[in-house]
Amino acid sequence: MENIRTWFITGASKGFGLSLVRQLLLAGQNVVATSRDVNALINAVGLAGPNFLPLEVDLANEDSVGCAMHKANAAFKRIDVVINNAGYGLGGSIEELSDKETRDCFEINVFGTLNVIRTVMPYMRAQLSGRIINISSIAGITATTGWAVYAATKFSVVGLSEVLAQDVAEFGVKVTVVAPGAFRTSFLDSGSIRTAQHTIPEYTAVHQTQQLMLEKGGAQDGDPEKAASAIIDVALMENPPLYLLLGEDAYQRAMSKLERLKSEYLLNEELSKAMAYHG
């Protein structure tokens, strides 16, 4: 990397976030990293220096996010790249998951992302440049049994990213939404994934699918270091893509969804087009 930029990364104590922070620090970049537990973050990163600002932030609290953004700008005088990486998985059928479990997941996965975007945009508008990278999931493009609420949060991230890219283009700010498949991170650990506290035995397919996924922990094909490197490369592109699929599994699932969508849309083409007034 030729130029030193300032990167603001959420969910930085593990997974993609941790890989991103370490790679960027080793490359001499300015890194603002956030976590719910700043001590755990510092210990996980294992690096220190004037170009590293670890912060404890409650992403569900807009004031907490705004304070962190102010500290980041005060320390490094600008914010070039935001990577919204924080989030967690939630398994269970809609009927099994309580209102609180559902809302808590949206609070971090969606509203946390919105809080970061809302608070960083004044800085990016003022400097007429910036990159926003939102980490969704392949589940935000094509979901699987037993993960409806999690998929809903990740579909939301895809949708808001699509429109955000249009809304901020006039300010020189560019947006990419990342949809990873299965990577060998801590995502399937208890700290990163939750399941319904009250299960309904009749949902056999839901529970079987959940168990199969949880058993894959530590054996996923994807290398998180390669994913982090790809995300950094895209953030540095002059014309970054709006969508970035990561992992062969994500690519294949997305292509299958494209074919399925076309087939379903064409199936009722005549009916769909026959809605206009006549006369």
C-alpha beads as a LAMMPS data file, in Angstrom:
LAMMPS data file: protein, C-alpha beads

279 atoms
278 bonds

1 atom types
1 bond types

-500.0 500.0 xlo xhi
-500.0 500.0 ylo yhi
-500.0 500.0 zlo zhi

Masses

1 110.0

Atoms # bond

1 1 1 0.000 0.000 0.000
2 1 1 1.523 3.306 -1.097
3 1 1 -0.653 5.817 0.779
4 1 1 -1.528 5.756 4.457
5 1 1 -5.284 5.749 4.984
6 1 1 -7.448 5.672 8.076
7 1 1 -9.634 2.580 8.450
8 1 1 -12.554 2.280 10.890
9 1 1 -13.436 -1.369 11.504
10 1 1 -16.226 -2.743 13.715
11 1 1 -16.315 -6.208 15.250
12 1 1 -12.521 -6.213 15.209
13 1 1 -11.650 -8.652 17.991
14 1 1 -12.239 -11.804 15.918
15 1 1 -13.072 -13.187 12.515
16 1 1 -12.657 -11.033 9.422
17 1 1 -12.343 -7.953 11.601
18 1 1 -9.280 -9.243 13.411
19 1 1 -7.632 -10.380 10.174
20 1 1 -8.293 -6.966 8.628
21 1 1 -6.870 -5.067 11.595
22 1 1 -3.678 -7.113 11.741
23 1 1 -3.026 -6.970 7.996
24 1 1 -3.597 -3.221 7.877
25 1 1 -1.430 -2.478 10.911
26 1 1 1.390 -4.565 9.494
27 1 1 1.053 -2.551 6.272
28 1 1 1.521 0.697 8.204
29 1 1 -2.056 1.913 7.911
30 1 1 -3.982 3.910 10.525
31 1 1 -6.562 1.620 12.114
32 1 1 -9.456 2.456 14.406
33 1 1 -10.860 -0.835 15.687
34 1 1 -14.009 -1.261 17.756
35 1 1 -15.307 -4.019 19.984
36 1 1 -17.658 -4.494 22.915
37 1 1 -14.601 -5.437 24.986
38 1 1 -11.570 -3.253 24.301
39 1 1 -9.208 -5.376 26.423
40 1 1 -10.142 -8.507 24.487
41 1 1 -9.574 -6.537 21.286
42 1 1 -6.108 -5.351 22.322
43 1 1 -5.090 -8.857 23.398
44 1 1 -6.405 -10.422 20.199
45 1 1 -4.616 -7.963 17.920
46 1 1 -1.321 -8.263 19.778
47 1 1 0.083 -5.151 18.105
48 1 1 0.446 -1.603 19.343
49 1 1 1.633 1.748 18.090
50 1 1 0.563 5.317 17.290
51 1 1 -1.332 4.140 14.218
52 1 1 -3.659 1.848 16.238
53 1 1 -6.695 3.206 18.107
54 1 1 -8.741 0.460 19.834
55 1 1 -12.130 1.603 21.118
56 1 1 -14.909 0.058 23.178
57 1 1 -18.135 0.870 21.368
58 1 1 -21.791 -0.067 21.736
59 1 1 -22.922 -0.148 18.126
60 1 1 -26.568 -0.126 19.164
61 1 1 -26.028 3.278 20.803
62 1 1 -25.712 6.099 18.285
63 1 1 -24.010 8.380 20.821
64 1 1 -21.366 5.713 21.511
65 1 1 -20.734 5.325 17.785
66 1 1 -20.638 9.066 17.247
67 1 1 -18.106 9.503 20.056
68 1 1 -15.899 6.802 18.522
69 1 1 -16.058 8.463 15.119
70 1 1 -15.101 11.807 16.665
71 1 1 -12.105 10.197 18.394
72 1 1 -11.050 8.554 15.144
73 1 1 -11.142 11.827 13.233
74 1 1 -9.380 13.680 16.043
75 1 1 -6.580 11.115 16.108
76 1 1 -5.980 10.786 12.362
77 1 1 -7.650 13.902 10.851
78 1 1 -9.754 11.896 8.388
79 1 1 -11.641 8.627 7.920
80 1 1 -11.053 6.987 4.568
81 1 1 -12.560 3.518 4.861
82 1 1 -15.303 2.144 7.082
83 1 1 -15.771 -1.613 7.303
84 1 1 -19.008 -2.635 9.000
85 1 1 -18.028 -6.113 10.090
86 1 1 -19.759 -6.532 13.471
87 1 1 -22.659 -8.949 13.665
88 1 1 -23.730 -12.373 14.811
89 1 1 -25.712 -15.355 13.598
90 1 1 -29.134 -16.321 14.900
91 1 1 -30.670 -19.714 14.223
92 1 1 -34.274 -20.746 14.678
93 1 1 -37.617 -20.612 12.949
94 1 1 -39.560 -17.364 13.146
95 1 1 -42.059 -19.021 15.472
96 1 1 -39.334 -20.216 17.848
97 1 1 -37.473 -16.915 18.133
98 1 1 -38.857 -14.383 20.592
99 1 1 -39.445 -10.741 19.767
100 1 1 -36.415 -9.811 21.902
101 1 1 -34.103 -12.347 20.245
102 1 1 -35.211 -11.085 16.841
103 1 1 -34.887 -7.387 17.677
104 1 1 -31.489 -7.859 19.340
105 1 1 -30.135 -9.402 16.140
106 1 1 -31.473 -6.535 14.019
107 1 1 -30.073 -4.063 16.559
108 1 1 -26.482 -5.132 15.896
109 1 1 -26.573 -6.500 12.355
110 1 1 -28.686 -3.706 10.844
111 1 1 -29.102 -0.720 13.168
112 1 1 -25.467 -0.900 14.279
113 1 1 -24.445 -0.683 10.639
114 1 1 -26.816 2.240 10.093
115 1 1 -25.432 4.052 13.140
116 1 1 -21.896 3.785 11.781
117 1 1 -22.926 4.986 8.320
118 1 1 -24.964 7.868 9.724
119 1 1 -22.107 9.102 11.903
120 1 1 -19.297 8.728 9.343
121 1 1 -21.043 10.401 6.421
122 1 1 -20.529 14.008 7.632
123 1 1 -16.760 13.386 7.604
124 1 1 -16.801 11.703 4.205
125 1 1 -19.052 14.381 2.707
126 1 1 -16.713 17.086 3.967
127 1 1 -13.644 15.436 2.422
128 1 1 -15.548 14.406 -0.735
129 1 1 -14.191 10.878 -0.611
130 1 1 -14.501 7.600 1.232
131 1 1 -15.223 3.910 1.052
132 1 1 -17.934 2.058 2.953
133 1 1 -17.660 -1.728 3.052
134 1 1 -20.668 -3.525 4.526
135 1 1 -20.193 -7.180 5.423
136 1 1 -23.376 -9.087 4.682
137 1 1 -23.411 -12.853 3.981
138 1 1 -24.359 -15.214 1.222
139 1 1 -27.407 -15.709 3.471
140 1 1 -28.287 -12.136 2.528
141 1 1 -28.629 -13.245 -1.098
142 1 1 -29.921 -16.781 -0.739
143 1 1 -30.964 -18.117 2.652
144 1 1 -31.210 -21.619 4.073
145 1 1 -33.660 -23.407 6.343
146 1 1 -33.536 -22.387 9.982
147 1 1 -31.909 -18.964 9.594
148 1 1 -34.814 -16.714 8.575
149 1 1 -34.165 -13.842 10.991
150 1 1 -30.408 -13.847 10.416
151 1 1 -31.038 -13.872 6.668
152 1 1 -33.490 -10.989 7.060
153 1 1 -30.787 -8.876 8.724
154 1 1 -28.285 -9.698 6.003
155 1 1 -30.804 -9.094 3.199
156 1 1 -31.320 -5.698 4.856
157 1 1 -27.595 -4.968 4.667
158 1 1 -27.601 -5.802 0.960
159 1 1 -30.641 -3.623 0.316
160 1 1 -29.426 -0.590 2.244
161 1 1 -26.007 -0.872 0.580
162 1 1 -27.537 -0.841 -2.896
163 1 1 -29.374 2.412 -2.224
164 1 1 -26.588 3.938 -0.130
165 1 1 -24.242 3.581 -3.098
166 1 1 -26.595 5.719 -5.179
167 1 1 -27.255 8.267 -2.434
168 1 1 -23.597 9.030 -1.662
169 1 1 -22.106 8.806 -5.157
170 1 1 -22.212 12.605 -5.625
171 1 1 -19.846 12.979 -2.655
172 1 1 -17.191 10.673 -4.066
173 1 1 -18.073 7.957 -1.551
174 1 1 -18.219 4.410 -2.890
175 1 1 -19.931 1.400 -1.357
176 1 1 -19.332 -2.343 -1.538
177 1 1 -21.448 -5.033 0.097
178 1 1 -19.568 -8.270 0.789
179 1 1 -21.301 -11.644 0.811
180 1 1 -18.987 -14.315 2.244
181 1 1 -19.682 -18.014 2.295
182 1 1 -18.230 -20.373 4.918
183 1 1 -14.854 -19.253 6.276
184 1 1 -12.775 -20.778 9.042
185 1 1 -13.432 -18.006 11.562
186 1 1 -15.030 -18.111 15.007
187 1 1 -18.458 -17.440 13.465
188 1 1 -19.827 -20.825 14.536
189 1 1 -18.574 -20.420 18.112
190 1 1 -21.025 -19.613 20.911
191 1 1 -19.872 -15.986 21.065
192 1 1 -20.772 -15.349 17.434
193 1 1 -23.860 -17.452 16.889
194 1 1 -27.019 -17.994 18.872
195 1 1 -30.012 -20.268 18.538
196 1 1 -33.571 -19.965 19.805
197 1 1 -33.810 -20.301 23.572
198 1 1 -37.158 -22.057 23.306
199 1 1 -37.332 -24.674 20.566
200 1 1 -40.362 -26.402 19.095
201 1 1 -39.638 -30.119 18.488
202 1 1 -41.856 -30.260 15.404
203 1 1 -39.366 -28.146 13.432
204 1 1 -37.192 -31.153 12.623
205 1 1 -35.755 -29.824 9.352
206 1 1 -34.779 -26.537 11.010
207 1 1 -32.947 -28.272 13.851
208 1 1 -31.215 -30.777 11.586
209 1 1 -29.947 -27.983 9.307
210 1 1 -28.705 -25.996 12.289
211 1 1 -26.854 -28.986 13.716
212 1 1 -25.196 -29.769 10.402
213 1 1 -23.939 -26.195 10.124
214 1 1 -22.654 -26.022 13.691
215 1 1 -20.746 -29.278 13.204
216 1 1 -18.729 -27.630 10.402
217 1 1 -16.992 -25.255 12.831
218 1 1 -13.242 -25.349 12.247
219 1 1 -13.586 -27.241 8.968
220 1 1 -14.843 -24.516 6.634
221 1 1 -13.053 -24.204 3.299
222 1 1 -12.590 -20.446 3.309
223 1 1 -9.350 -18.828 4.500
224 1 1 -10.186 -15.611 6.436
225 1 1 -6.763 -14.104 5.700
226 1 1 -7.457 -14.326 1.972
227 1 1 -10.887 -12.808 2.524
228 1 1 -9.404 -9.900 4.476
229 1 1 -6.834 -9.313 1.755
230 1 1 -9.556 -9.299 -0.912
231 1 1 -11.644 -6.806 1.062
232 1 1 -8.640 -4.495 1.415
233 1 1 -7.901 -4.755 -2.306
234 1 1 -11.483 -3.812 -3.177
235 1 1 -11.465 -0.891 -0.748
236 1 1 -8.417 0.507 -2.542
237 1 1 -9.861 0.198 -6.051
238 1 1 -10.647 3.415 -7.905
239 1 1 -13.924 1.875 -9.057
240 1 1 -14.808 -0.859 -6.567
241 1 1 -17.657 -3.296 -7.285
242 1 1 -20.975 -2.840 -5.517
243 1 1 -21.140 -6.586 -4.806
244 1 1 -18.335 -8.886 -3.727
245 1 1 -18.922 -12.625 -3.328
246 1 1 -16.264 -14.392 -1.272
247 1 1 -15.760 -18.138 -1.477
248 1 1 -16.583 -20.698 -4.123
249 1 1 -19.620 -21.781 -2.112
250 1 1 -20.945 -18.217 -2.046
251 1 1 -20.380 -17.856 -5.781
252 1 1 -22.200 -21.109 -6.616
253 1 1 -25.125 -20.316 -4.323
254 1 1 -25.488 -16.841 -5.808
255 1 1 -25.440 -18.171 -9.374
256 1 1 -28.088 -20.762 -8.481
257 1 1 -30.238 -18.000 -7.000
258 1 1 -29.926 -15.978 -10.218
259 1 1 -31.159 -18.900 -12.275
260 1 1 -33.994 -19.583 -9.825
261 1 1 -35.104 -15.945 -9.839
262 1 1 -35.184 -15.779 -13.624
263 1 1 -37.161 -18.992 -13.812
264 1 1 -39.687 -17.817 -11.210
265 1 1 -40.090 -14.370 -12.779
266 1 1 -40.612 -15.777 -16.277
267 1 1 -43.099 -18.350 -15.016
268 1 1 -45.737 -15.676 -14.481
269 1 1 -44.575 -13.133 -17.037
270 1 1 -47.947 -12.820 -18.760
271 1 1 -49.814 -12.352 -15.480
272 1 1 -47.253 -9.884 -14.142
273 1 1 -47.574 -7.635 -17.198
274 1 1 -51.382 -7.736 -17.336
275 1 1 -52.027 -5.200 -14.573
276 1 1 -52.568 -1.977 -16.561
277 1 1 -55.894 -0.204 -17.072
278 1 1 -57.424 -0.745 -20.506
279 1 1 -59.535 1.655 -22.437

Bonds

1 1 1 2
2 1 2 3
3 1 3 4
4 1 4 5
5 1 5 6
6 1 6 7
7 1 7 8
8 1 8 9
9 1 9 10
10 1 10 11
11 1 11 12
12 1 12 13
13 1 13 14
14 1 14 15
15 1 15 16
16 1 16 17
17 1 17 18
18 1 18 19
19 1 19 20
20 1 20 21
21 1 21 22
22 1 22 23
23 1 23 24
24 1 24 25
25 1 25 26
26 1 26 27
27 1 27 28
28 1 28 29
29 1 29 30
30 1 30 31
31 1 31 32
32 1 32 33
33 1 33 34
34 1 34 35
35 1 35 36
36 1 36 37
37 1 37 38
38 1 38 39
39 1 39 40
40 1 40 41
41 1 41 42
42 1 42 43
43 1 43 44
44 1 44 45
45 1 45 46
46 1 46 47
47 1 47 48
48 1 48 49
49 1 49 50
50 1 50 51
51 1 51 52
52 1 52 53
53 1 53 54
54 1 54 55
55 1 55 56
56 1 56 57
57 1 57 58
58 1 58 59
59 1 59 60
60 1 60 61
61 1 61 62
62 1 62 63
63 1 63 64
64 1 64 65
65 1 65 66
66 1 66 67
67 1 67 68
68 1 68 69
69 1 69 70
70 1 70 71
71 1 71 72
72 1 72 73
73 1 73 74
74 1 74 75
75 1 75 76
76 1 76 77
77 1 77 78
78 1 78 79
79 1 79 80
80 1 80 81
81 1 81 82
82 1 82 83
83 1 83 84
84 1 84 85
85 1 85 86
86 1 86 87
87 1 87 88
88 1 88 89
89 1 89 90
90 1 90 91
91 1 91 92
92 1 92 93
93 1 93 94
94 1 94 95
95 1 95 96
96 1 96 97
97 1 97 98
98 1 98 99
99 1 99 100
100 1 100 101
101 1 101 102
102 1 102 103
103 1 103 104
104 1 104 105
105 1 105 106
106 1 106 107
107 1 107 108
108 1 108 109
109 1 109 110
110 1 110 111
111 1 111 112
112 1 112 113
113 1 113 114
114 1 114 115
115 1 115 116
116 1 116 117
117 1 117 118
118 1 118 119
119 1 119 120
120 1 120 121
121 1 121 122
122 1 122 123
123 1 123 124
124 1 124 125
125 1 125 126
126 1 126 127
127 1 127 128
128 1 128 129
129 1 129 130
130 1 130 131
131 1 131 132
132 1 132 133
133 1 133 134
134 1 134 135
135 1 135 136
136 1 136 137
137 1 137 138
138 1 138 139
139 1 139 140
140 1 140 141
141 1 141 142
142 1 142 143
143 1 143 144
144 1 144 145
145 1 145 146
146 1 146 147
147 1 147 148
148 1 148 149
149 1 149 150
150 1 150 151
151 1 151 152
152 1 152 153
153 1 153 154
154 1 154 155
155 1 155 156
156 1 156 157
157 1 157 158
158 1 158 159
159 1 159 160
160 1 160 161
161 1 161 162
162 1 162 163
163 1 163 164
164 1 164 165
165 1 165 166
166 1 166 167
167 1 167 168
168 1 168 169
169 1 169 170
170 1 170 171
171 1 171 172
172 1 172 173
173 1 173 174
174 1 174 175
175 1 175 176
176 1 176 177
177 1 177 178
178 1 178 179
179 1 179 180
180 1 180 181
181 1 181 182
182 1 182 183
183 1 183 184
184 1 184 185
185 1 185 186
186 1 186 187
187 1 187 188
188 1 188 189
189 1 189 190
190 1 190 191
191 1 191 192
192 1 192 193
193 1 193 194
194 1 194 195
195 1 195 196
196 1 196 197
197 1 197 198
198 1 198 199
199 1 199 200
200 1 200 201
201 1 201 202
202 1 202 203
203 1 203 204
204 1 204 205
205 1 205 206
206 1 206 207
207 1 207 208
208 1 208 209
209 1 209 210
210 1 210 211
211 1 211 212
212 1 212 213
213 1 213 214
214 1 214 215
215 1 215 216
216 1 216 217
217 1 217 218
218 1 218 219
219 1 219 220
220 1 220 221
221 1 221 222
222 1 222 223
223 1 223 224
224 1 224 225
225 1 225 226
226 1 226 227
227 1 227 228
228 1 228 229
229 1 229 230
230 1 230 231
231 1 231 232
232 1 232 233
233 1 233 234
234 1 234 235
235 1 235 236
236 1 236 237
237 1 237 238
238 1 238 239
239 1 239 240
240 1 240 241
241 1 241 242
242 1 242 243
243 1 243 244
244 1 244 245
245 1 245 246
246 1 246 247
247 1 247 248
248 1 248 249
249 1 249 250
250 1 250 251
251 1 251 252
252 1 252 253
253 1 253 254
254 1 254 255
255 1 255 256
256 1 256 257
257 1 257 258
258 1 258 259
259 1 259 260
260 1 260 261
261 1 261 262
262 1 262 263
263 1 263 264
264 1 264 265
265 1 265 266
266 1 266 267
267 1 267 268
268 1 268 269
269 1 269 270
270 1 270 271
271 1 271 272
272 1 272 273
273 1 273 274
274 1 274 275
275 1 275 276
276 1 276 277
277 1 277 278
278 1 278 279
